[in-house]
Amino acid sequence: MTSDSTRREVRMPVITDSTQTLPDGDVDVVLMIRNEYGEQPGLRLDRRQAARFWSLPQPVCDSALQALTDLHYLVLDATGRYRRP
């Protein structure tokens, strides 16, 4: 279990007014993925492609993709790929 001192709030007001509390390392991964999708608007990756693209362990990548989906920054389309709405 992670202590509160190693957790940080993530607020993305442009995306949503919700706040999620994530471990610091996860916040960095979420921001890295968000920035990449922002720089490449047509990017569409399935979960395995995403983990390979960012050289992340699958569970870490899945958690970050889920967080960005929960924040409505990404959507999971019918083909199983994550993309911007």
Phi and psi in degrees as a GROMACS rama.xvg file:
@    title "Ramachandran Plot"
@    xaxis  label "Phi"
@    yaxis  label "Psi"
@TYPE xy
-90.9023  137.098  THR-2
-75.2065  158.069  SER-3
-62.7045  -25.61  ASP-4
-68.9271  -17.7523  SER-5
-106.617  18.2873  THR-6
-115.799  151.463  ARG-7
-138.493  143.709  ARG-8
-78.8264  141.737  GLU-9
-114.884  118.031  VAL-10
-122.186  124.019  ARG-11
-120.876  78.3615  MET-12
-62.0598  -26.2616  PRO-13
-67.6306  -29.5209  VAL-14
-90.875  -48.106  ILE-15
-162.482  165.614  THR-16
-97.5913  8.08351  ASP-17
-80.4616  155.844  SER-18
-123.969  134.456  THR-19
-119.723  143.28  GLN-20
-105.084  121.804  THR-21
-130.249  153.707  LEU-22
-59.2498  149.222  PRO-23
-51.0269  -45.6301  ASP-24
-61.3976  -39.1513  GLY-25
-67.3442  -36.5559  ASP-26
-60.3039  -44.5479  VAL-27
-61.4984  -40.0776  ASP-28
-67.1263  -44.5301  VAL-29
-58.6875  -46.2025  VAL-30
-66.3346  -37.8829  LEU-31
-62.4348  -46.6544  MET-32
-66.3544  -43.5275  ILE-33
-58.2177  -44.6414  ARG-34
-63.7652  -39.2792  ASN-35
-65.8936  -43.5487  GLU-36
-64.4069  -33.1049  TYR-37
-68.17  -35.779  GLY-38
-79.9415  -23.6854  GLU-39
-125.374  80.5954  GLN-40
-56.3054  -27.2495  PRO-41
-90.68  6.67726  GLY-42
-64.6126  129.193  LEU-43
-139.612  112.285  ARG-44
-130.343  141.838  LEU-45
-81.9799  174.556  ASP-46
-63.0481  -37.6969  ARG-47
-70.5485  -41.9492  ARG-48
-61.1199  -41.1082  GLN-49
-62.8478  -44.8086  ALA-50
-61.6468  -40.3111  ALA-51
-69.4799  -42.2112  ARG-52
-57.7824  -43.0409  PHE-53
-99.6574  6.68538  TRP-54
51.7892  50.6505  SER-55
-114.448  150.82  LEU-56
-62.081  143.202  PRO-57
-53.3757  -46.0663  GLN-58
-62.3839  -36.4213  PRO-59
-66.8167  -44.564  VAL-60
-64.3409  -44.4493  CYS-61
-59.2862  -41.5545  ASP-62
-63.5106  -43.2296  SER-63
-66.8725  -42.9247  ALA-64
-62.7275  -39.5558  LEU-65
-64.3681  -42.277  GLN-66
-60.9875  -43.98  ALA-67
-69.2016  -30.2322  LEU-68
-70.9371  -42.9213  THR-69
-61.4024  -32.2232  ASP-70
-83.8914  0.229599  LEU-71
64.7014  23.2787  HIS-72
-82.8612  -35.0506  TYR-73
-120.922  157.428  LEU-74
-125.866  149.785  VAL-75
-96.5453  112.638  LEU-76
-83.9085  178.877  ASP-77
-63.9222  -20.1219  ALA-78
-90.6562  1.61243  THR-79
84.2617  16.7328  GLY-80
-106.617  144.707  ARG-81
-90.1645  134.384  TYR-82
-150.966  167.758  ARG-83
-73.5293  144.888  ARG-84
